[in-house]
Amino acid sequence: MRLLTIGAFGRASGLTVKALRIYADLGLLRPAAVDPDSGYRYYAPDQLELARLVARLRRTWWTRVGSTRPWRWRTGNGRC
């Protein structure tokens, strides 16, 4: 299976690299592999379905809320 770089995966899923890093740290969408020397993150094509769902939910939720304040309340870490 060919893995995608975090940038290619982000473009294909509609998520930013920053969001992917945050979701990985939260355990929501972990990379399929991480290069031990460089730390580069790689994602499998079969992870795209979940990533696209997360992107759709985020866009829907974000447009309805219009503020980061509820996100801070829900996650407790203030990151988006």
N, CA, C and O atoms as a GROMACS GRO file, in nm:
protein
  320
    1MET      N    1   0.084  -0.117   0.000
    1MET     CA    2   0.000   0.000   0.000
    1MET      C    3   0.089   0.124   0.000
    1MET      O    4   0.184   0.134   0.078
    2ARG      N    5   0.058   0.216  -0.087
    2ARG     CA    6   0.135   0.339  -0.095
    2ARG      C    7   0.082   0.441   0.006
    2ARG      O    8  -0.038   0.467   0.011
    3LEU      N    9   0.171   0.497   0.085
    3LEU     CA   10   0.132   0.595   0.186
    3LEU      C   11   0.143   0.736   0.130
    3LEU      O   12   0.222   0.764   0.039
    4LEU      N   13   0.062   0.825   0.186
    4LEU     CA   14   0.060   0.965   0.144
    4LEU      C   15   0.132   1.051   0.247
    4LEU      O   16   0.123   1.026   0.367
    5THR      N   17   0.204   1.151   0.200
    5THR     CA   18   0.264   1.247   0.292
    5THR      C   19   0.153   1.324   0.360
    5THR      O   20   0.039   1.324   0.313
    6ILE      N   21   0.184   1.390   0.469
    6ILE     CA   22   0.082   1.465   0.542
    6ILE      C   23   0.024   1.576   0.454
    6ILE      O   24  -0.095   1.606   0.462
    7GLY      N   25   0.107   1.638   0.369
    7GLY     CA   26   0.058   1.744   0.281
    7GLY      C   27  -0.037   1.690   0.176
    7GLY      O   28  -0.143   1.748   0.152
    8ALA      N   29   0.000   1.579   0.113
    8ALA     CA   30  -0.087   1.518   0.011
    8ALA      C   31  -0.217   1.469   0.075
    8ALA      O   32  -0.324   1.482   0.016
    9PHE      N   33  -0.206   1.411   0.193
    9PHE     CA   34  -0.324   1.362   0.262
    9PHE      C   35  -0.415   1.479   0.301
    9PHE      O   36  -0.538   1.469   0.291
   10GLY      N   37  -0.356   1.588   0.345
   10GLY     CA   38  -0.434   1.706   0.381
   10GLY      C   39  -0.510   1.761   0.261
   10GLY      O   40  -0.628   1.795   0.273
   11ARG      N   41  -0.444   1.770   0.147
   11ARG     CA   42  -0.511   1.819   0.026
   11ARG      C   43  -0.623   1.727  -0.016
   11ARG      O   44  -0.729   1.773  -0.057
   12ALA      N   45  -0.601   1.598  -0.007
   12ALA     CA   46  -0.702   1.500  -0.048
   12ALA      C   47  -0.821   1.496   0.048
   12ALA      O   48  -0.933   1.465   0.006
   13SER      N   49  -0.798   1.526   0.173
   13SER     CA   50  -0.904   1.515   0.273
   13SER      C   51  -0.975   1.646   0.302
   13SER      O   52  -1.088   1.646   0.351
   14GLY      N   53  -0.910   1.758   0.270
   14GLY     CA   54  -0.968   1.888   0.303
   14GLY      C   55  -0.930   1.938   0.441
   14GLY      O   56  -0.988   2.034   0.490
   15LEU      N   57  -0.833   1.873   0.503
   15LEU     CA   58  -0.785   1.917   0.634
   15LEU      C   59  -0.647   1.981   0.618
   15LEU      O   60  -0.570   1.943   0.530
   16THR      N   61  -0.617   2.076   0.704
   16THR     CA   62  -0.485   2.138   0.700
   16THR      C   63  -0.384   2.047   0.769
   16THR      O   64  -0.419   1.959   0.846
   17VAL      N   65  -0.258   2.070   0.739
   17VAL     CA   66  -0.151   1.996   0.805
   17VAL      C   67  -0.156   2.019   0.954
   17VAL      O   68  -0.136   1.927   1.033
   18LYS      N   69  -0.182   2.143   0.994
   18LYS     CA   70  -0.192   2.175   1.136
   18LYS      C   71  -0.304   2.095   1.203
   18LYS      O   72  -0.285   2.040   1.311
   19ALA      N   73  -0.420   2.089   1.138
   19ALA     CA   74  -0.532   2.012   1.193
   19ALA      C   75  -0.497   1.864   1.203
   19ALA      O   76  -0.529   1.800   1.303
   20LEU      N   77  -0.431   1.810   1.102
   20LEU     CA   78  -0.391   1.670   1.106
   20LEU      C   79  -0.297   1.642   1.222
   20LEU      O   80  -0.307   1.538   1.287
   21ARG      N   81  -0.205   1.733   1.248
   21ARG     CA   82  -0.113   1.714   1.360
   21ARG      C   83  -0.189   1.716   1.494
   21ARG      O   84  -0.161   1.636   1.583
   22ILE      N   85  -0.284   1.808   1.505
   22ILE     CA   86  -0.363   1.817   1.628
   22ILE      C   87  -0.446   1.690   1.646
   22ILE      O   88  -0.451   1.634   1.756
   23TYR      N   89  -0.512   1.645   1.539
   23TYR     CA   90  -0.594   1.525   1.550
   23TYR      C   91  -0.509   1.402   1.581
   23TYR      O   92  -0.555   1.311   1.650
   24ALA      N   93  -0.388   1.398   1.531
   24ALA     CA   94  -0.297   1.288   1.565
   24ALA      C   95  -0.262   1.292   1.714
   24ALA      O   96  -0.263   1.189   1.781
   25ASP      N   97  -0.231   1.412   1.764
   25ASP     CA   98  -0.198   1.427   1.906
   25ASP      C   99  -0.316   1.390   1.996
   25ASP      O  100  -0.296   1.336   2.106
   26LEU      N  101  -0.438   1.419   1.950
   26LEU     CA  102  -0.558   1.386   2.027
   26LEU      C  103  -0.597   1.239   2.014
   26LEU      O  104  -0.683   1.190   2.089
   27GLY      N  105  -0.535   1.168   1.919
   27GLY     CA  106  -0.567   1.028   1.898
   27GLY      C  107  -0.686   1.006   1.806
   27GLY      O  108  -0.732   0.893   1.790
   28LEU      N  109  -0.735   1.112   1.744
   28LEU     CA  110  -0.850   1.100   1.655
   28LEU      C  111  -0.814   1.043   1.519
   28LEU      O  112  -0.888   0.961   1.464
   29LEU      N  113  -0.702   1.086   1.465
   29LEU     CA  114  -0.661   1.043   1.332
   29LEU      C  115  -0.509   1.031   1.330
   29LEU      O  116  -0.438   1.123   1.288
   30ARG      N  117  -0.461   0.919   1.375
   30ARG     CA  118  -0.316   0.897   1.383
   30ARG      C  119  -0.260   0.857   1.248
   30ARG      O  120  -0.328   0.790   1.170
   31PRO      N  121  -0.137   0.898   1.218
   31PRO     CA  122  -0.074   0.857   1.092
   31PRO      C  123  -0.053   0.705   1.089
   31PRO      O  124  -0.037   0.641   1.193
   32ALA      N  125  -0.054   0.650   0.970
   32ALA     CA  126  -0.030   0.507   0.954
   32ALA      C  127   0.115   0.473   0.983
   32ALA      O  128   0.147   0.363   1.028
   33ALA      N  129   0.204   0.569   0.957
   33ALA     CA  130   0.347   0.548   0.981
   33ALA      C  131   0.414   0.682   1.008
   33ALA      O  132   0.371   0.786   0.958
   34VAL      N  133   0.519   0.677   1.088
   34VAL     CA  134   0.601   0.796   1.115
   34VAL      C  135   0.746   0.754   1.094
   34VAL      O  136   0.793   0.657   1.152
   35ASP      N  137   0.816   0.828   1.010
   35ASP     CA  138   0.957   0.798   0.984
   35ASP      C  139   1.036   0.823   1.112
   35ASP      O  140   1.032   0.934   1.165
   36PRO      N  141   1.107   0.724   1.164
   36PRO     CA  142   1.178   0.740   1.291
   36PRO      C  143   1.292   0.842   1.285
   36PRO      O  144   1.328   0.902   1.386
   37ASP      N  145   1.350   0.860   1.167
   37ASP     CA  146   1.462   0.954   1.155
   37ASP      C  147   1.415   1.098   1.137
   37ASP      O  148   1.466   1.190   1.202
   38SER      N  149   1.319   1.118   1.047
   38SER     CA  150   1.277   1.255   1.014
   38SER      C  151   1.153   1.300   1.091
   38SER      O  152   1.130   1.420   1.105
   39GLY      N  153   1.074   1.205   1.141
   39GLY     CA  154   0.949   1.241   1.208
   39GLY      C  155   0.835   1.269   1.111
   39GLY      O  156   0.726   1.306   1.153
   40TYR      N  157   0.860   1.252   0.981
   40TYR     CA  158   0.755   1.275   0.882
   40TYR      C  159   0.641   1.179   0.906
   40TYR      O  160   0.661   1.063   0.941
   41ARG      N  161   0.519   1.231   0.888
   41ARG     CA  162   0.398   1.150   0.909
   41ARG      C  163   0.343   1.107   0.774
   41ARG      O  164   0.341   1.184   0.678
   42TYR      N  165   0.300   0.983   0.768
   42TYR     CA  166   0.243   0.927   0.645
   42TYR      C  167   0.108   0.865   0.676
   42TYR      O  168   0.089   0.801   0.779
   43TYR      N  169   0.015   0.885   0.585
   43TYR     CA  170  -0.121   0.836   0.602
   43TYR      C  171  -0.156   0.737   0.491
   43TYR      O  172  -0.109   0.750   0.378
   44ALA      N  173  -0.240   0.640   0.524
   44ALA     CA  174  -0.284   0.539   0.428
   44ALA      C  175  -0.408   0.591   0.354
   44ALA      O  176  -0.490   0.662   0.412
   45PRO      N  177  -0.422   0.555   0.227
   45PRO     CA  178  -0.540   0.597   0.151
   45PRO      C  179  -0.672   0.554   0.216
   45PRO      O  180  -0.772   0.624   0.202
   46ASP      N  181  -0.672   0.442   0.287
   46ASP     CA  182  -0.798   0.399   0.350
   46ASP      C  183  -0.837   0.484   0.471
   46ASP      O  184  -0.944   0.464   0.528
   47GLN      N  185  -0.751   0.578   0.511
   47GLN     CA  186  -0.784   0.672   0.619
   47GLN      C  187  -0.858   0.795   0.566
   47GLN      O  188  -0.908   0.876   0.644
   48LEU      N  189  -0.865   0.808   0.434
   48LEU     CA  190  -0.927   0.927   0.375
   48LEU      C  191  -1.075   0.940   0.409
   48LEU      O  192  -1.124   1.051   0.431
   49GLU      N  193  -1.145   0.830   0.414
   49GLU     CA  194  -1.289   0.837   0.443
   49GLU      C  195  -1.314   0.902   0.579
   49GLU      O  196  -1.398   0.991   0.590
   50LEU      N  197  -1.242   0.859   0.681
   50LEU     CA  198  -1.257   0.919   0.814
   50LEU      C  199  -1.213   1.065   0.812
   50LEU      O  200  -1.280   1.150   0.870
   51ALA      N  201  -1.102   1.094   0.747
   51ALA     CA  202  -1.051   1.230   0.743
   51ALA      C  203  -1.150   1.324   0.674
   51ALA      O  204  -1.171   1.437   0.718
   52ARG      N  205  -1.212   1.278   0.566
   52ARG     CA  206  -1.311   1.361   0.496
   52ARG      C  207  -1.435   1.382   0.581
   52ARG      O  208  -1.495   1.490   0.578
   53LEU      N  209  -1.473   1.281   0.657
   53LEU     CA  210  -1.586   1.296   0.749
   53LEU      C  211  -1.553   1.401   0.856
   53LEU      O  212  -1.635   1.488   0.886
   54VAL      N  213  -1.434   1.392   0.912
   54VAL     CA  214  -1.391   1.490   1.013
   54VAL      C  215  -1.392   1.630   0.952
   54VAL      O  216  -1.436   1.725   1.017
   55ALA      N  217  -1.344   1.644   0.830
   55ALA     CA  218  -1.341   1.775   0.763
   55ALA      C  219  -1.483   1.828   0.744
   55ALA      O  220  -1.509   1.946   0.768
   56ARG      N  221  -1.574   1.743   0.700
   56ARG     CA  222  -1.714   1.786   0.680
   56ARG      C  223  -1.777   1.827   0.813
   56ARG      O  224  -1.844   1.930   0.821
   57LEU      N  225  -1.757   1.746   0.915
   57LEU     CA  226  -1.814   1.780   1.045
   57LEU      C  227  -1.755   1.909   1.100
   57LEU      O  228  -1.825   1.991   1.158
   58ARG      N  229  -1.626   1.926   1.080
   58ARG     CA  230  -1.561   2.047   1.129
   58ARG      C  231  -1.616   2.170   1.057
   58ARG      O  232  -1.644   2.272   1.121
   59ARG      N  233  -1.630   2.162   0.925
   59ARG     CA  234  -1.684   2.276   0.849
   59ARG      C  235  -1.827   2.306   0.891
   59ARG      O  236  -1.863   2.423   0.909
   60THR      N  237  -1.908   2.204   0.908
   60THR     CA  238  -2.047   2.223   0.947
   60THR      C  239  -2.056   2.284   1.086
   60THR      O  240  -2.128   2.381   1.108
   61TRP      N  241  -1.982   2.226   1.179
   61TRP     CA  242  -1.983   2.277   1.316
   61TRP      C  243  -1.927   2.418   1.322
   61TRP      O  244  -1.984   2.504   1.389
   62TRP      N  245  -1.816   2.442   1.254
   62TRP     CA  246  -1.749   2.572   1.260
   62TRP      C  247  -1.837   2.682   1.204
   62TRP      O  248  -1.843   2.792   1.260
   63THR      N  249  -1.907   2.656   1.093
   63THR     CA  250  -1.990   2.760   1.033
   63THR      C  251  -2.110   2.791   1.121
   63THR      O  252  -2.160   2.903   1.120
   64ARG      N  253  -2.158   2.694   1.195
   64ARG     CA  254  -2.272   2.718   1.284
   64ARG      C  255  -2.230   2.791   1.411
   64ARG      O  256  -2.305   2.874   1.463
   65VAL      N  257  -2.113   2.761   1.461
   65VAL     CA  258  -2.068   2.821   1.585
   65VAL      C  259  -2.004   2.957   1.558
   65VAL      O  260  -2.036   3.055   1.626
   66GLY      N  261  -1.912   2.964   1.461
   66GLY     CA  262  -1.848   3.090   1.425
   66GLY      C  263  -1.749   3.142   1.527
   66GLY      O  264  -1.709   3.258   1.519
   67SER      N  265  -1.709   3.060   1.622
   67SER     CA  266  -1.617   3.103   1.725
   67SER      C  267  -1.536   2.984   1.774
   67SER      O  268  -1.580   2.870   1.766
   68THR      N  269  -1.416   3.012   1.826
   68THR     CA  270  -1.334   2.903   1.881
   68THR      C  271  -1.369   2.877   2.027
   68THR      O  272  -1.324   2.777   2.083
   69ARG      N  273  -1.446   2.962   2.088
   69ARG     CA  274  -1.475   2.948   2.230
   69ARG      C  275  -1.537   2.813   2.266
   69ARG      O  276  -1.490   2.749   2.361
   70PRO      N  277  -1.642   2.766   2.195
   70PRO     CA  278  -1.696   2.633   2.230
   70PRO      C  279  -1.595   2.521   2.209
   70PRO      O  280  -1.597   2.421   2.282
   71TRP      N  281  -1.506   2.536   2.109
   71TRP     CA  282  -1.405   2.432   2.087
   71TRP      C  283  -1.315   2.423   2.210
   71TRP      O  284  -1.281   2.314   2.256
   72ARG      N  285  -1.277   2.538   2.263
   72ARG     CA  286  -1.193   2.537   2.383
   72ARG      C  287  -1.266   2.470   2.499
   72ARG      O  288  -1.207   2.395   2.576
   73TRP      N  289  -1.394   2.498   2.509
   73TRP     CA  290  -1.471   2.439   2.617
   73TRP      C  291  -1.481   2.288   2.600
   73TRP      O  292  -1.470   2.215   2.698
   74ARG      N  293  -1.500   2.241   2.477
   74ARG     CA  294  -1.518   2.098   2.455
   74ARG      C  295  -1.388   2.021   2.471
   74ARG      O  296  -1.389   1.911   2.527
   75THR      N  297  -1.276   2.074   2.425
   75THR     CA  298  -1.150   2.000   2.430
   75THR      C  299  -1.069   2.034   2.554
   75THR      O  300  -0.988   1.954   2.600
   76GLY      N  301  -1.090   2.154   2.608
   76GLY     CA  302  -1.015   2.195   2.724
   76GLY      C  303  -0.873   2.237   2.698
   76GLY      O  304  -0.799   2.268   2.791
   77ASN      N  305  -0.832   2.239   2.567
   77ASN     CA  306  -0.693   2.275   2.540
   77ASN      C  307  -0.682   2.400   2.453
   77ASN      O  308  -0.570   2.447   2.430
   78GLY      N  309  -0.792   2.455   2.406
   78GLY     CA  310  -0.787   2.579   2.331
   78GLY      C  311  -0.732   2.568   2.191
   78GLY      O  312  -0.717   2.669   2.123
   79ARG      N  313  -0.702   2.447   2.145
   79ARG     CA  314  -0.649   2.431   2.011
   79ARG      C  315  -0.760   2.398   1.914
   79ARG      O  316  -0.860   2.336   1.950
   80CYS      N  317  -0.740   2.439   1.792
   80CYS     CA  318  -0.840   2.410   1.690
   80CYS      C  319  -0.775   2.350   1.568
   80CYS      O  320  -0.844   2.319   1.471
   0.00000   0.00000   0.00000
